[in-house]
Amino acid sequence: MLCSTTELGWEQDGDDEVALLRPERVTPGFSLDSVEWRDYVMRPSGWRLQRRLAWHEFKRSVEQSILGPTEMRLPQPVG
């Protein structure tokens, strides 16, 4: 599924990009308003989205190394 990052609210400023979403995660009628976008992106197409995805993966690995994989973390706002 191809989606506009601006339309999804994932890109607040700058150029709009296209995100290719994982088909197994998106079902008809499912709202993407409050999801963690990095869990739904199959392959980021634009360089900004690629950099953002790399940053979130780095942040997640640091959180896991500090808090451990079993700690409960609150969802972070997108953006």
ABEGO torsion letter per residue (X at the ends): XBBBAAAAGABABEBBBBBBBBAAABBBGBBAAABBAAAABABBABAAAAAAAAAAAAAAAAAAAAAEAABBBBBBBBX
